[in-house]
């Protein structure tokens, strides 16, 4: 089965940093419990602490679709609206060079 790998990022609108960072940590905690989630890392940029990056690997595209369907993920994505630039994360799908 082909792994599903992506990076995602967004920039928090000033005033929402603490709220969204706490929510992102909570999302990561829940996502890491998913059977289809192999890796879920969250970071901020050193030169832009209001920018959050995600590096995610799922066992399959189906596992990723399941992740998006969980209540906590849906609530998180709804929370982002009006609190981040463009209202949703930028997502880039990746393909491993050595697979």
Rosetta blueprint (number, residue, H / E / L):
1 X L
2 X L
3 X L
4 X E
5 X E
6 X E
7 X E
8 X E
9 X E
10 X E
11 X E
12 X E
13 X L
14 X L
15 X L
16 X L
17 X H
18 X H
19 X H
20 X H
21 X H
22 X H
23 X H
24 X H
25 X H
26 X H
27 X H
28 X H
29 X H
30 X H
31 X H
32 X L
33 X L
34 X L
35 X L
36 X L
37 X E
38 X E
39 X E
40 X E
41 X E
42 X E
43 X E
44 X E
45 X E
46 X L
47 X L
48 X E
49 X E
50 X E
51 X E
52 X E
53 X E
54 X E
55 X E
56 X E
57 X E
58 X E
59 X L
60 X L
61 X H
62 X H
63 X H
64 X H
65 X H
66 X H
67 X H
68 X H
69 X H
70 X L
71 X H
72 X H
73 X H
74 X H
75 X H
76 X H
77 X H
78 X H
79 X H
80 X H
81 X L
82 X L
83 X L
84 X E
85 X H
86 X H
87 X H
88 X L
89 X L
90 X E
91 X E
92 X E
93 X E
94 X E
95 X L
96 X L
97 X L
98 X L
99 X L
